[in-house]
Structures are given as structure tokens and as C-alpha cells.
Amino acid sequence: MSYLTVEKIGGTSMSNYQAVRDNIILYPQNPYQRIFVVSAYGGITDDLLEHKKSGQPGVYGLFANDDVEDDWRIALDQLSLKLNKINAALFADESLRSMANAFIDERIAETKQLLNHLQDLCSHGHFSLENHLLTVRELLASLGEAHSAWNLAHQLQTEGINARFVDLTGWQANETLSLDEMIHKNLGHIDFSQELPIVTGYAHCSENLMHTFDRGYSEMTFSRIAVMTQAAEAVIHKEYHLSSADPRLVGEENVVPIGKTNYDISDQLANLGMEAIHPRAAKGLRQAQIPLRIKNTFEPEHHGTLITDDYVSESPQVEIIAGMKNLIAVEVFDQEMLGQQANYERELLNIIQRVKASVVTKDFNANTITLYVNASLKKVKRLTGQIETAFPSAALRTRKVSLVSAMGSDMAIKGLLAKAVQTLYVQGLNIEAIHQNTRQVEMQFMVNENDFETAVRAMHADLIEVHDHGTAICAH
């Protein structure tokens, strides 16, 4: 099989057509033997569902609240105007712009009609809106990727590229196929040496990707296409490098792109909410032995980060300083726990799953288990309430902490832990907990939430910057 790559373009990159065309599609030269899976334009999925960070409801959020007013309809109409405005900026040709508007306007109009019918139906006591919300969420999410994929395919056609719009959203489909069947049906007949597929990141399938991955669905679509087509490489184009730290914390001039790492480190980053790729999507690539490359859309000449299953740095070193500023430590102390830790852990796991809390890490000793939770205060209150009910003899304590993590594919360095502790000590920071296991790929430090930025900057300076890595840690 010829060298084929499957590539995903993120939403922020998609919003800059010139950069996508010049730095991705036409870089370095041949646009073929490639499959592109695209996200919605930046901010559009927030408008359709809810804001990813603030939680402010979009069309879905307003509809799901059983809103009998016109709020969700108004939001959908405003979104329609916004999408038409995007089209106006992208298509100078009036006839093509009209086609683009007609395409998305028809989908929005039919979506509004379907939601009206559903709302009317659920106004009767025999039908529950709750039972249909996942379908509504998928229907709305699909609009964003259908819009961006249609636009990109037709824009590239005007540039003389034989691009094809590949719609996996299942729009008006009479049957629901599995993801593999959906991919085979829509891509199996394409000659990749002659055509360039532009594929929707959302795929309607019997597995209900949103139920498992929610807004990470496009990465699962991308991953599965790479596996099914036996791609030589999978590529994700983002608006930034996968770097040694957050440049907003340590400064653009101090961070270093990560040239190589492995899927193990990718999973550790995902655990801290800094996904290079969703772990379940990475699993498929890893099992198929397909390397994943993360590239910066706006620096196409840089080789980016190559993630493989077997990479280990030539010499032990720290490669990334990451963390989470706002965690809540939930400490469960019970003298009756001694010798019963497994039973306590089992019950705590059941409670965590019930309240859908995200536990980043945990520790325990003879009579104490501490959970480090990434959740709202409201959710933590529910969590602690259920723990108190399950363990009436236990004493609970909660406090806010930050987690700072040092990661590397091989950190088996004598004295490294001592050096990290000394770095924090010199800064006058108190360490509330330390975690390190025998895999030697991560060290975690819990510090006061007000000390997070200072800790990240200090550890990055002492453990990474001192080595002066140049253009990348492990350039290739």
C-alpha cells in the first residue's frame, strides 16, 4: 500500500482557511494520499452544545432544560446567521456562497423542525424528553462538522484540488451502521491517489460515539479511519506545539516543543486534562502500531511531536511540567479501615461512579484514603455526603490543592526526586503530598492552590530549561 496519512484539523486551525490550505493541504507539495478529518470552526460546537469551559448553554443546553420559551430557537437562528457570516468571509464567488448557505440553512431548518416535533411530543405525559437528549446532542453536534467539511471541500475545489466532501453524519440515513461500516461505505471506493477526502469529524453510528466520548468524538472517528485504512501515520494539526509546559505560565521563550514521546505519556497528560488525543482513540493507534504526530498549523516546517508505543529517551530526563490548579482533596479517615482498605476502595469507587466525579489520583495509608478530585464544589458536596452515609464512623476533611507533575518517558535518575523537592523548598513552597510509582514516568506534587504558577515555573526552570534543548526535546 502507498504511504497514506490520516490527518485531523482542529477547530481553531479550521477558522483560518489560508493557513489550512498553505500550511497543511499544500504542504509540502502533494495533497493526495491523505485523508482529512475536520472539526467545526472555532467556537461553533460551544454554540451548538455548551461552552466547553464556562458551561454556558448553547442550543442543546437551552433545549435540554425543557425550555418551552423561544430561547433555543432564537439561539439556533443566531447560529444560522453566524454560519452564513462565516460563509460570506470564505466565499467571494456569489454562486458558491449561495450554495454554501443553502446547504447549512437546509440542515438547520430541518433540525429546528425535528426539535419542534420532539418538544410537542414530549409535552404529553407518555413521552420523556430525557430519553431523546443524546440523539438531540448528536444531531446538533453534527451540524458544525458538516458545515466546515462541506466548505473546505468546495474551497479546495476552487483551487484546482480534487477534494471530496465525505459526510459521516448519517443525515437522513434510513439505517444506522457501525462506525467501521460507516467508514467503509463512505471511503472504501475512493482512490486516495486521485481524490482528497474531507471527512466530517462527527460520525453517526450504532456505537453512539458521543455517549462514550462526548466532545472527543472526532478523535475516535479520526483514529478509526487511520486503523481501517492502515495509515502509515496519523497527524493532528493544532494551533500550538505539544510543549514542555504551558507557555502562558512559563513564557513562550522558555518552552520547548516535545520532539518525541510515547503513548504512556500521552495518557498521563490526558489524566490531567491536557489531551494530545483521547486515550481510547490512542489505544486503537497504539494497537495498530500507527505513530501519531502532533503538528503546529502555524509552523509547518517544524517536525512536531511524534508519539509511538516504544519511544524511550536515550538518557533519562524530564520532558514535561504540567498540572491542574484547582483540585479538591477529599480525605477519608477511619480507624476501622485497617485491614479493610479494599472494601473501602470498592465502595468509594461505586460512589465516584454514581456522582460522576473525576478522580485524578489517590493515596492511602493504614487508616486514610485521600481522593484528589477535579469537580465542582456542588459535585464534591454530593460525593462527601454519600461517603458519610456509606461510612458513618469516618471523619472527612476537604481542602483545595494544586497538582504539579514532572513527566518523561524515562525519569529513572538518581536524586531527581530530591532535586524537585529542593526546587520547591527554595521557592518557600510547602509540599502537601508526593506521588511516584515504579514506572518512573511521572512525579506528582500537591501544593497550595496559590502556589501553582510559582511551582510550575520553578520546576520547568530547574528540570528542563537548564538543559538548553534547542528547537525540540529530542529533535528528529
C-alpha positions in Angstrom: 0.0 0.0 0.0 1.2 3.5 -0.8 2.2 5.8 2.1 -1.1 7.2 3.4 -1.7 9.6 6.2 -4.9 10.3 8.1 -4.9 13.9 9.5 -7.2 15.8 11.8 -7.6 19.6 11.7 -8.7 21.3 14.9 -11.4 24.0 15.2 -9.1 27.0 15.7 -7.0 26.0 12.7 -10.1 25.4 10.6 -11.1 29.0 11.2 -8.0 30.1 9.2 -8.5 28.8 5.7 -5.3 30.3 4.3 -3.2 28.6 6.9 -5.0 25.3 6.4 -4.5 25.5 2.6 -0.9 26.7 2.6 0.5 25.0 5.8 -1.4 21.7 5.8 -3.1 20.8 2.5 -0.4 22.1 0.1 2.5 21.5 2.5 4.9 20.4 1.4 3.5 19.7 -2.1 1.2 16.8 -2.9 -2.3 17.0 -1.4 -3.1 13.4 -2.2 -2.6 10.1 -0.4 -4.1 11.9 2.6 -7.5 11.8 4.4 -8.5 14.9 6.4 -11.0 14.7 9.3 -12.1 18.1 10.3 -13.6 19.8 13.4 -16.2 22.5 13.4 -15.0 26.1 13.1 -13.7 27.5 16.4 -16.5 28.2 18.9 -19.3 26.7 16.8 -19.6 23.5 18.9 -19.8 25.7 22.0 -22.7 27.5 20.4 -24.4 24.2 19.4 -23.9 22.4 22.8 -22.5 24.4 25.6 -19.3 26.4 26.3 -16.6 23.9 27.0 -15.0 25.9 29.8 -17.8 28.1 31.3 -20.6 25.7 30.7 -22.9 28.4 29.3 -25.7 26.6 27.5 -25.8 26.6 23.7 -28.8 25.4 21.6 -28.6 21.9 23.2 -28.3 23.3 26.8 -31.4 25.5 26.3 -33.4 22.7 24.7 -32.4 20.1 27.3 -33.6 22.4 30.1 -37.1 21.7 28.7 -37.3 25.3 27.7 -40.8 26.0 26.5 -39.9 29.5 25.6 -38.2 30.5 22.3 -34.7 30.7 23.8 -33.3 27.6 21.9 -35.0 28.6 18.7 -33.5 32.1 19.0 -30.1 30.6 19.7 -30.4 28.4 16.6 -31.4 31.3 14.4 -28.5 33.4 15.7 -26.2 30.4 14.9 -27.6 30.2 11.4 -26.7 33.9 10.9 -23.2 33.3 12.3 -22.6 30.4 9.9 -23.8 32.4 7.0 -21.4 35.2 8.1 -18.5 32.7 8.1 -19.6 31.6 4.6 -19.6 35.3 3.4 -16.0 35.6 4.6 -14.9 32.4 2.9 -16.6 32.5 -0.5 -16.0 35.5 -2.7 -17.9 33.8 -5.5 -21.6 34.6 -5.1 -23.0 31.4 -6.5 -20.7 29.2 -4.4 -21.6 31.3 -1.3 -25.3 30.8 -2.1 -24.7 27.0 -2.3 -22.9 27.0 1.0 -25.7 28.9 2.7 -28.3 26.7 1.1 -26.5 23.6 2.4 -26.3 24.6 6.0 -29.6 26.5 6.1 -31.5 23.4 5.0 -29.9 21.3 7.7 -30.7 23.9 10.4 -34.3 24.3 9.2 -34.9 20.5 9.3 -33.2 20.3 12.7 -35.4 23.0 14.0 -38.5 21.2 12.6 -37.4 17.9 14.3 -36.8 19.6 17.6 -40.2 21.3 17.5 -41.9 18.0 16.8 -40.0 16.3 19.6 -40.9 19.1 22.1 -44.5 18.8 21.1 -44.4 15.0 21.5 -42.8 15.2 24.9 -45.4 17.7 26.2 -47.6 14.7 26.6 -47.0 12.6 29.7 -46.3 9.3 27.8 -43.1 10.6 26.4 -39.9 11.7 28.2 -37.5 14.2 26.8 -34.7 12.7 28.8 -34.8 9.6 26.6 -34.1 11.5 23.5 -31.4 14.0 24.6 -28.4 12.0 23.4 -29.9 11.9 20.0 -30.6 15.6 20.1 -27.0 16.3 21.2 -25.6 14.2 18.3 -27.9 15.8 15.8 -26.9 19.3 16.8 -23.1 18.5 17.1 -23.2 17.1 13.5 -24.2 20.5 12.1 -20.8 22.0 12.9 -18.6 19.4 11.2 -21.0 19.1 8.2 -20.7 22.9 7.7 -16.9 23.1 7.9 -16.2 19.9 5.9 -18.6 21.0 3.1 -16.9 24.4 3.0 -13.4 23.1 3.0 -14.0 20.6 0.2 -15.6 23.2 -2.0 -13.0 25.8 -1.3 -10.2 23.4 -2.3 -12.1 22.5 -5.5 -11.9 26.2 -6.5 -8.1 25.9 -6.0 -7.9 23.0 -8.5 -7.7 20.2 -5.9 -9.9 17.2 -6.5 -11.4 17.3 -3.0 -14.5 15.3 -2.0 -16.9 16.1 0.9 -17.4 12.9 2.9 -20.4 13.1 5.1 -20.4 10.6 8.0 -23.1 12.4 10.0 -25.8 10.0 8.8 -28.0 12.9 7.7 -31.4 11.5 6.5 -30.0 7.9 6.6 -32.5 5.1 6.6 -30.3 2.8 8.7 -27.8 3.0 11.5 -24.4 1.4 10.7 -21.5 0.6 12.9 -18.6 3.0 12.8 -16.5 0.6 10.7 -19.4 0.0 8.3 -19.9 3.8 8.0 -16.2 4.3 7.2 -16.1 1.5 4.7 -19.3 2.6 2.9 -18.1 6.2 2.5 -14.4 5.8 2.0 -13.9 2.3 0.7 -14.4 3.2 -3.0 -12.2 6.3 -3.1 -8.9 6.3 -4.9 -6.7 8.3 -2.5 -4.1 8.9 -5.1 -6.6 10.9 -7.2 -9.0 12.3 -4.7 -8.7 14.2 -1.4 -11.4 13.2 1.1 -12.6 15.9 3.6 -14.4 13.9 6.3 -16.8 15.1 9.0 -15.4 14.7 12.5 -18.8 13.6 13.7 -19.8 10.1 12.6 -23.3 8.8 13.3 -23.1 5.1 14.1 -24.5 2.4 16.3 -21.8 2.8 18.9 -23.1 6.3 19.8 -19.7 8.0 20.0 -21.0 10.9 22.0 -22.3 8.6 24.7 -18.7 7.4 25.4 -16.5 10.3 24.2 -18.8 13.3 24.3 -16.9 16.1 22.5 -13.9 13.8 21.9 -15.9 12.0 19.2 -13.9 13.5 16.3 -10.7 11.9 17.6 -12.3 8.5 17.7 -13.5 8.9 14.1 -10.0 10.0 13.1 -8.4 7.1 14.9 -10.7 4.5 13.5 -10.2 5.8 9.9 -6.4 5.5 10.4 -6.7 2.0 11.6 -9.1 0.8 8.9 -7.1 2.4 6.1 -3.8 1.0 7.5 -2.4 4.5 7.5 1.4 4.9 7.8 0.9 7.8 10.1 -1.8 9.7 11.9 -1.4 13.5 12.2 -3.3 16.1 14.4 -2.9 19.7 13.4 -3.3 22.1 16.3 -2.7 25.8 16.8 0.2 25.1 19.2 3.1 22.6 19.8 2.9 19.9 22.4 5.5 21.6 24.6 7.5 21.2 27.8 5.0 23.4 29.7 2.1 25.8 29.2 3.7 28.8 27.5 1.2 31.1 29.3 2.7 30.0 32.6 6.4 29.8 31.8 6.7 32.1 28.8 6.8 31.4 25.1 10.6 32.0 25.1 11.2 29.2 27.7 9.0 26.3 26.5 10.5 23.7 24.1 8.4 21.5 21.7 8.5 17.8 22.5 10.1 16.1 19.5 9.2 12.5 20.6 7.3 10.8 23.3 5.2 7.7 23.8 1.5 6.8 24.3 2.1 6.3 28.0 3.0 10.0 28.5 0.0 10.9 26.3 -2.2 9.0 28.7 -0.7 10.8 31.7 -1.4 14.2 30.0 -5.0 13.2 29.3 -5.4 12.4 33.0 -4.5 16.0 33.7 -7.0 17.3 31.1 -4.3 18.1 28.6 -5.2 15.6 25.9 -2.9 15.2 22.9 -5.5 12.7 21.9 -8.3 10.9 23.8 -6.8 7.7 25.4 -9.4 5.4 23.8 -8.6 6.9 20.4 -4.9 6.5 21.1 -5.5 2.9 22.1 -6.5 2.0 18.5 -3.5 3.7 17.0 -1.2 2.0 19.5 -2.6 -1.4 18.9 -2.2 -1.0 15.1 1.3 0.4 15.6 0.4 3.6 13.9 2.6 6.6 15.0 0.8 9.8 15.9 2.3 13.2 15.0 1.1 16.4 16.6 1.9 19.5 14.4 1.5 23.2 14.8 -0.6 24.5 11.9 1.3 27.8 12.0 4.8 26.4 12.0 4.6 23.7 9.2 8.3 23.4 8.8 8.7 22.1 12.4 8.5 18.3 12.5 6.2 18.4 15.6 5.8 15.7 18.2 6.0 12.0 17.1 4.2 9.7 19.6 4.9 6.0 19.3 4.4 3.0 21.6 8.0 2.2 22.2 9.8 5.5 22.5 12.1 5.9 25.4 14.6 8.8 25.7 18.2 8.0 25.1 19.1 9.3 28.5 16.8 9.7 31.5 15.3 13.2 31.6 12.2 15.3 32.4 10.3 16.3 29.3 7.1 18.0 30.5 6.0 20.0 33.5 2.2 20.0 33.7 -0.6 20.1 36.3 -4.0 21.1 37.5 -4.6 24.2 39.5 -8.0 23.5 41.0 -8.3 20.2 42.7 -10.1 19.3 45.9 -8.5 16.7 48.3 -11.1 14.6 50.0 -9.6 12.9 53.0 -11.4 9.9 54.4 -10.1 8.8 57.8 -11.5 5.8 59.7 -9.7 3.7 62.3 -11.8 0.8 61.3 -10.2 0.9 57.8 -7.1 -1.0 58.9 -7.1 -4.3 57.0 -10.2 -3.3 55.1 -8.8 -0.9 52.5 -10.0 -3.0 49.6 -13.6 -2.8 50.8 -13.4 0.9 51.4 -11.9 1.5 48.0 -14.5 -0.6 46.3 -17.3 1.4 47.9 -15.6 4.7 47.2 -15.3 3.7 43.5 -19.0 3.0 43.4 -19.8 6.4 44.9 -17.4 8.2 42.5 -19.1 6.5 39.5 -22.6 7.4 40.8 -21.8 11.1 41.2 -19.6 11.1 38.0 -16.7 12.8 39.7 -13.3 12.8 38.1 -10.6 11.5 40.4 -7.1 12.4 39.1 -5.2 10.4 41.7 -5.4 9.0 45.2 -3.3 7.8 48.1 -3.8 5.8 51.2 -2.2 4.5 54.3 -3.4 2.2 57.1 -6.5 4.2 58.0 -6.8 7.0 55.4 -7.7 7.3 51.8 -7.4 10.7 50.1 -9.0 11.3 46.7 -7.8 14.2 44.6 -11.0 15.3 42.7 -11.4 17.5 39.7 -15.0 18.6 40.1 -17.3 21.5 41.1 -17.9 22.2 44.8 -21.5 21.1 44.2 -20.4 17.7 43.0 -17.9 17.3 45.7 -20.6 18.1 48.3 -22.7 15.2 46.8 -19.6 13.0 46.9 -18.8 13.7 50.5 -22.5 13.3 51.5 -22.6 9.8 50.1 -19.3 8.9 51.6 -20.6 9.9 55.1 -23.7 7.8 54.6 -21.6 4.8 53.5 -19.0 5.2 56.3 -20.7 6.7 59.3 -17.7 6.2 61.5 -15.3 8.0 59.1 -14.1 11.6 59.5 -14.0 13.6 56.3 -11.9 16.6 55.5 -11.7 18.6 52.2 -9.3 21.2 51.1 -8.2 22.9 47.9 -4.9 21.9 46.4 -2.9 22.1 43.1 -1.1 19.3 41.4 2.2 19.9 39.6 3.6 17.0 37.6 7.0 16.2 36.1 6.8 13.7 33.2 9.3 11.9 31.0 9.5 8.7 29.0 12.3 7.7 31.4 12.9 9.5 34.6 15.0 6.9 36.4 17.6 9.4 37.6 19.2 9.1 41.0 18.4 12.2 43.0 15.8 13.6 40.6 13.0 13.5 43.3 15.3 15.2 45.8 16.2 17.9 43.2 12.5 18.6 42.5 11.7 18.8 46.2 14.7 21.1 46.7 13.4 23.3 43.9 10.1 23.8 45.6 11.8 24.2 49.0 14.0 27.1 47.7 10.8 28.8 46.5 9.4 28.5 50.0 6.6 26.2 48.9 5.1 23.5 51.1 4.6 20.1 49.6 1.3 18.6 50.8 1.7 15.2 49.1 4.1 13.4 46.7 3.3 10.5 44.3 5.8 8.5 42.3 5.4 4.9 41.2 7.8 2.3 39.8 7.2 3.1 36.2 9.4 6.2 36.6 7.5 8.3 34.1 5.8 10.8 36.4 6.3 12.6 39.7 3.3 14.4 41.2 3.5 17.1 43.9 0.4 18.5 45.7 0.9 22.2 46.7 -1.3 25.0 47.9 -3.5 26.3 45.1 -2.0 29.7 45.4 1.5 28.3 44.7 0.6 26.5 41.4 2.1 29.0 38.9 5.3 29.5 41.0 5.8 25.7 41.3 5.4 25.1 37.5 7.8 27.9 36.6 10.4 26.8 39.1 10.3 23.2 38.2 10.4 24.0 34.5 13.4 26.2 35.0 15.4 23.8 37.2 14.5 20.5 35.5 14.1 21.4 31.8 15.4 24.9 30.9 18.8 24.2 32.3 19.5 21.6 29.6 19.0 24.1 26.7 17.4 21.6 24.4 17.1 24.0 21.4 14.3 23.6 18.9 12.9 20.4 20.4 13.4 17.9 23.2 14.7 15.0 21.0 14.7 16.7 17.6 14.4 14.3 14.6 
